[in-house]
Amino acid sequence: MVWKIQGVEGENYLESIKNFLNQLLKSKNVDAVLVPKRFPDGNNTAQVLITDPGKLDDIDPLAPVQMVNSAQIVKELTKDPVKEKIASVLRPCEVRATIELIKLKQILDARLYIIGYDCPGVYNVKDYIEKLEKSNGIGKEGFTLSYVNSFLSGKQDTIRESCQLCTHFTGNSADINIAWVGSNSSDVFIEVNSEKGQSLIEGLAGEKIGDLIERNQKINKILDERKKRQENEIDDFLGFMQRCIRCYNCREVCPLCYCKECLLKPEKMGYSSDRYLRRATKKGQIKMPVDTVLYHLTKINHMAFSCVSCGLCEQACPMDIPLGRIYNVFGRKAQALFDYEPGRSLDDELPVATFKEDELKEIEDVKE
């Protein structure tokens, strides 16, 4: 169901989104909003928890930069039961990661309302800062709006590769989605996807509208282009893994890596000085640090079904390993086996936590 909320219109998409969140807070439909906001000094944009509508100035959810996957922040906010209603404004990959963490019992969602929005993708942080500095003084808001226009025109070859591969760039899994792709002006539409989403806009004056034909056409065009990009396979997985220095950055930024004790650390795997030397003696030499391939294969095994391809792992890698593409390829193949899409719905059962007698029948037939 799509709604047009009165009083949300603004001079640009950012102002329209701000006006909508302002209405949510003033109406007391929510007590707090978690949303990305620009800071006056420096080039960073960070998630901010806002309770005062007057503090919504300079919010910038469409800024083409992602410091963290904000599902981690939602997890921190909701680790204990809260009385207040919190609306989290999240990119689609963050929405999907949040839903996966709810399934994994890492997020308490009783008072959590998930607001998604059409995401134009992001640059790597260094590229964002460099491009912002070279933007001829148009300011951060002007830079964001210019970037949004480039997204709508299809000129986005330099964004993070995970974003170039992303086919889930609308927040269809959220309680509501702020839809702006396909709008003929700076207006935004509200797509309601759940009963909680309906309660979010309760009392806000608006009107139901039908299918947004131009929106669907634009989305399908972007989807077709990105599916073609997904056809490229990983040419040299072992070669890429040889670069790994096992710094664990990819694990630290991953929203779905939540184990308090990681079994992939050397001390947990039983390494000793003698063991290193025995292996070196057996082969004549060993590369240090050891088992970098095993580390990633184990991580892929743990992550494949829930990976939302946010690309934070690749952004955090100091060795420029294309982890975003690697995990995207392995994840899509594993998910396809079980017709599972991470973050699609809270009702979808996690394959690793569910046994079905008739699953993988095709593989059994081949063996017979």
KEKOLLUM-367285 format. One record per residue (C-alpha): z, x, y; residue number from 1. Coordinates in nm, 3 decimals. Example, Ala and Ser with C-alpha at 12.3 -4.5 7.8 and 13.67 -1.06 7.14 Angstrom:
       w       u       v  nr
   0.780   1.230  -0.450   1
   0.714   1.367  -0.106   2
END
This chain:
       w       u       v  nr
   0.000   0.000   0.000   1
  -0.102   0.140   0.340   2
   0.073   0.053   0.664   3
  -0.007   0.116   1.029   4
   0.328   0.149   1.209   5
   0.334   0.034   1.570   6
   0.456   0.286   1.828   7
   0.361   0.584   1.613   8
   0.037   0.661   1.796   9
   0.033   0.989   1.988  10
  -0.202   1.227   2.163  11
  -0.239   1.428   1.843  12
  -0.133   1.422   1.479  13
   0.184   1.622   1.541  14
   0.302   1.383   1.811  15
   0.223   1.083   1.589  16
   0.431   1.232   1.307  17
   0.714   1.307   1.549  18
   0.708   0.949   1.677  19
   0.732   0.815   1.323  20
   1.029   1.036   1.234  21
   1.189   0.940   1.565  22
   1.166   0.574   1.462  23
   1.321   0.648   1.123  24
   1.623   0.816   1.281  25
   1.671   0.566   1.564  26
   1.645   0.270   1.327  27
   1.915   0.430   1.106  28
   1.685   0.390   0.806  29
   1.780   0.753   0.740  30
   2.068   0.965   0.867  31
   1.892   1.301   0.865  32
   1.542   1.443   0.843  33
   1.448   1.778   0.693  34
   1.125   1.892   0.860  35
   0.948   2.220   0.954  36
   1.003   2.318   1.317  37
   0.865   2.592   1.542  38
   1.107   2.834   1.704  39
   1.053   2.934   2.069  40
   1.087   3.305   1.997  41
   0.909   3.481   1.717  42
   0.627   3.355   1.497  43
   0.826   3.173   1.233  44
   0.840   2.808   1.136  45
   1.135   2.696   0.925  46
   1.278   2.381   0.773  47
   1.543   2.227   0.999  48
   1.787   1.946   0.915  49
   1.784   1.708   1.212  50
   2.019   1.419   1.283  51
   1.953   1.384   1.659  52
   1.612   1.228   1.742  53
   1.611   1.436   2.060  54
   1.578   1.750   1.849  55
   1.241   1.650   1.704  56
   1.048   1.835   1.972  57
   0.849   2.129   1.833  58
   0.842   2.001   1.476  59
   0.528   2.133   1.309  60
   0.481   2.026   0.946  61
   0.107   2.097   0.970  62
   0.153   2.462   1.073  63
  -0.059   2.673   0.836  64
   0.233   2.882   0.710  65
   0.487   2.837   0.431  66
   0.786   3.070   0.425  67
   0.945   2.915   0.115  68
   0.878   2.624  -0.118  69
   1.115   2.376   0.042  70
   1.207   2.219  -0.292  71
   1.458   2.506  -0.305  72
   1.611   2.385   0.022  73
   1.622   2.025  -0.103  74
   1.799   2.154  -0.414  75
   2.059   2.327  -0.198  76
   2.108   2.014   0.016  77
   2.155   1.781  -0.278  78
   2.356   1.991  -0.521  79
   2.655   1.764  -0.448  80
   2.657   1.384  -0.402  81
   2.615   1.283  -0.036  82
   2.673   0.953   0.144  83
   2.406   1.011   0.406  84
   2.042   0.923   0.349  85
   1.826   1.235   0.382  86
   1.449   1.217   0.432  87
   1.275   1.543   0.336  88
   0.931   1.601   0.491  89
   0.750   1.816   0.235  90
   0.409   1.958   0.155  91
   0.254   1.804  -0.159  92
   0.335   2.113  -0.371  93
   0.695   2.088  -0.246  94
   0.703   1.717  -0.328  95
   0.587   1.788  -0.682  96
   0.834   2.075  -0.727  97
   1.114   1.847  -0.606  98
   1.019   1.583  -0.862  99
   1.017   1.843  -1.139 100
   1.362   1.965  -1.032 101
   1.490   1.606  -1.037 102
   1.369   1.578  -1.397 103
   1.540   1.907  -1.478 104
   1.869   1.770  -1.335 105
   1.871   2.028  -1.056 106
   1.846   1.777  -0.770 107
   2.059   1.466  -0.718 108
   1.812   1.217  -0.575 109
   2.020   0.900  -0.522 110
   2.028   0.940  -0.141 111
   1.714   1.151  -0.112 112
   1.392   1.008   0.032 113
   1.079   1.215  -0.014 114
   0.817   1.205   0.261 115
   0.489   1.379   0.182 116
   0.192   1.438   0.408 117
  -0.171   1.545   0.386 118
  -0.158   1.924   0.375 119
  -0.437   2.135   0.529 120
  -0.322   2.446   0.340 121
  -0.167   2.767   0.471 122
  -0.237   3.132   0.541 123
  -0.033   3.412   0.393 124
   0.252   3.484   0.634 125
   0.108   3.813   0.761 126
  -0.232   3.653   0.821 127
  -0.070   3.361   1.005 128
   0.121   3.589   1.240 129
  -0.187   3.803   1.304 130
  -0.410   3.502   1.375 131
  -0.146   3.342   1.597 132
  -0.117   3.660   1.803 133
  -0.497   3.667   1.846 134
  -0.527   3.299   1.938 135
  -0.575   3.368   2.309 136
  -0.253   3.206   2.427 137
  -0.327   2.852   2.305 138
   0.031   2.828   2.179 139
   0.164   2.742   1.836 140
   0.093   2.370   1.867 141
  -0.259   2.438   1.990 142
  -0.309   2.684   1.705 143
  -0.195   2.425   1.448 144
  -0.423   2.155   1.589 145
  -0.717   2.396   1.598 146
  -0.648   2.482   1.235 147
  -0.630   2.113   1.140 148
  -0.974   2.062   1.295 149
  -1.111   2.355   1.092 150
  -0.969   2.192   0.777 151
  -1.145   1.866   0.856 152
  -1.472   2.052   0.914 153
  -1.442   2.244   0.585 154
  -1.409   2.595   0.737 155
  -1.116   2.744   0.549 156
  -1.230   3.050   0.356 157
  -0.935   3.267   0.462 158
  -0.645   3.044   0.358 159
  -0.419   3.136   0.067 160
  -0.613   3.124  -0.258 161
  -0.372   2.877  -0.416 162
  -0.455   2.636  -0.134 163
  -0.827   2.686  -0.196 164
  -0.767   2.580  -0.557 165
  -0.529   2.293  -0.479 166
  -0.643   1.945  -0.585 167
  -0.311   1.779  -0.495 168
  -0.315   1.813  -0.117 169
  -0.199   1.455  -0.045 170
   0.157   1.340  -0.101 171
   0.080   1.062  -0.350 172
   0.394   1.141  -0.552 173
   0.629   1.104  -0.255 174
   0.813   0.784  -0.164 175
   0.579   0.764   0.134 176
   0.287   0.978   0.243 177
   0.194   1.042   0.606 178
  -0.184   1.010   0.586 179
  -0.402   1.152   0.862 180
  -0.713   1.275   0.680 181
  -0.981   1.016   0.745 182
  -0.825   0.878   1.061 183
  -1.079   0.829   1.339 184
  -0.823   0.926   1.603 185
  -0.487   1.102   1.616 186
  -0.317   0.806   1.447 187
  -0.141   0.839   1.114 188
  -0.109   0.585   0.836 189
   0.185   0.539   0.603 190
   0.112   0.514   0.231 191
   0.405   0.351   0.048 192
   0.436   0.468  -0.313 193
   0.779   0.342  -0.426 194
   1.056   0.091  -0.362 195
   1.252   0.364  -0.185 196
   0.947   0.423   0.029 197
   0.931   0.055   0.119 198
   1.296   0.063   0.226 199
   1.217   0.362   0.452 200
   0.987   0.157   0.674 201
   1.193  -0.161   0.654 202
   1.229  -0.319   0.997 203
   0.961  -0.100   1.158 204
   0.690  -0.314   1.310 205
   0.358  -0.259   1.139 206
   0.065  -0.411   0.961 207
  -0.082  -0.373   0.615 208
  -0.432  -0.237   0.600 209
  -0.684  -0.210   0.319 210
  -0.864   0.087   0.170 211
  -0.943   0.370   0.409 212
  -1.303   0.429   0.305 213
  -1.365   0.731   0.527 214
  -1.039   0.885   0.407 215
  -1.136   0.849   0.042 216
  -1.477   1.003   0.110 217
  -1.327   1.307   0.284 218
  -1.068   1.359   0.011 219
  -1.328   1.336  -0.266 220
  -1.551   1.588  -0.090 221
  -1.265   1.839  -0.065 222
  -1.169   1.774  -0.428 223
  -1.523   1.844  -0.550 224
  -1.533   2.177  -0.368 225
  -1.195   2.288  -0.500 226
  -1.268   2.189  -0.859 227
  -1.571   2.416  -0.847 228
  -1.346   2.704  -0.737 229
  -1.117   2.636  -1.033 230
  -1.397   2.717  -1.275 231
  -1.348   3.090  -1.213 232
  -1.142   3.248  -1.490 233
  -0.911   3.551  -1.484 234
  -1.130   3.852  -1.562 235
  -0.869   4.120  -1.630 236
  -0.522   3.976  -1.691 237
  -0.387   4.294  -1.855 238
  -0.529   4.507  -1.576 239
  -0.357   4.296  -1.311 240
  -0.028   4.309  -1.501 241
  -0.040   4.690  -1.508 242
   0.017   4.680  -1.132 243
   0.347   4.494  -1.174 244
   0.657   4.690  -1.066 245
   0.890   4.418  -1.196 246
   1.050   4.359  -0.856 247
   1.117   3.995  -0.949 248
   0.995   3.868  -0.609 249
   0.778   3.609  -0.785 250
   1.080   3.479  -0.973 251
   1.300   3.465  -0.662 252
   1.057   3.255  -0.457 253
   0.956   3.023  -0.742 254
   1.111   2.678  -0.689 255
   1.114   2.608  -1.063 256
   1.292   2.929  -1.168 257
   1.650   2.807  -1.155 258
   1.833   2.988  -1.438 259
   2.156   3.145  -1.312 260
   2.116   3.428  -1.565 261
   1.762   3.550  -1.623 262
   1.687   3.679  -1.972 263
   1.390   3.873  -1.835 264
   1.611   4.139  -1.677 265
   1.627   4.469  -1.870 266
   2.005   4.451  -1.913 267
   1.968   4.110  -2.076 268
   1.691   4.228  -2.308 269
   1.906   4.503  -2.456 270
   1.741   4.809  -2.304 271
   1.925   5.140  -2.333 272
   1.836   5.501  -2.258 273
   1.791   5.568  -2.629 274
   1.554   5.275  -2.665 275
   1.329   5.402  -2.386 276
   1.320   5.747  -2.544 277
   1.250   5.614  -2.894 278
   0.956   5.413  -2.766 279
   0.821   5.712  -2.572 280
   0.857   5.933  -2.881 281
   0.675   5.681  -3.099 282
   0.375   5.649  -2.867 283
   0.387   5.982  -2.690 284
   0.435   5.805  -2.356 285
   0.535   5.469  -2.209 286
   0.464   5.320  -1.868 287
   0.770   5.253  -1.655 288
   0.894   4.995  -1.583 289
   0.832   4.869  -1.935 290
   0.718   4.529  -2.059 291
   0.564   4.403  -1.737 292
   0.310   4.205  -1.940 293
   0.588   4.057  -2.154 294
   0.774   3.960  -1.838 295
   0.482   3.757  -1.704 296
   0.389   3.606  -2.040 297
   0.748   3.487  -2.083 298
   0.755   3.351  -1.728 299
   0.426   3.168  -1.786 300
   0.568   3.026  -2.110 301
   0.871   2.895  -1.919 302
   0.676   2.773  -1.618 303
   0.339   2.649  -1.741 304
   0.420   2.279  -1.756 305
   0.608   2.258  -1.428 306
   0.413   2.505  -1.213 307
   0.289   2.323  -0.902 308
   0.061   2.611  -0.791 309
   0.228   2.653  -0.452 310
   0.124   3.020  -0.446 311
   0.455   3.155  -0.313 312
   0.463   3.401  -0.606 313
   0.137   3.560  -0.495 314
   0.246   3.570  -0.132 315
   0.567   3.750  -0.231 316
   0.399   4.008  -0.458 317
   0.396   4.355  -0.297 318
   0.125   4.469  -0.539 319
  -0.132   4.201  -0.449 320
  -0.150   4.061  -0.801 321
  -0.336   3.725  -0.787 322
  -0.042   3.542  -0.941 323
  -0.137   3.213  -0.776 324
  -0.469   3.203  -0.959 325
  -0.318   3.337  -1.283 326
  -0.044   3.075  -1.300 327
  -0.290   2.807  -1.187 328
  -0.529   2.886  -1.473 329
  -0.261   2.903  -1.743 330
  -0.075   2.603  -1.601 331
  -0.377   2.373  -1.589 332
  -0.471   2.458  -1.947 333
  -0.119   2.399  -2.082 334
  -0.079   2.076  -1.883 335
  -0.415   1.943  -2.004 336
  -0.301   1.973  -2.367 337
  -0.035   1.711  -2.300 338
  -0.210   1.513  -2.024 339
   0.075   1.616  -1.799 340
   0.068   1.679  -1.424 341
   0.386   1.830  -1.278 342
   0.532   1.612  -1.006 343
   0.294   1.322  -1.070 344
   0.575   1.078  -1.144 345
   0.944   1.070  -1.226 346
   0.851   0.853  -1.524 347
   0.643   1.126  -1.692 348
   0.851   1.307  -1.953 349
   0.853   1.686  -1.954 350
   0.655   1.811  -2.257 351
   0.906   2.089  -2.329 352
   1.191   1.837  -2.340 353
   1.012   1.565  -2.540 354
   0.903   1.552  -2.902 355
   0.615   1.327  -3.004 356
   0.508   1.320  -3.365 357
   0.140   1.270  -3.287 358
   0.101   1.538  -3.017 359
  -0.143   1.829  -3.062 360
  -0.323   1.631  -3.334 361
  -0.653   1.799  -3.249 362
  -0.509   2.144  -3.327 363
  -0.365   2.022  -3.657 364
  -0.703   1.881  -3.754 365
  -0.872   2.214  -3.686 366
  -0.621   2.397  -3.907 367
  -0.681   2.153  -4.192 368
END
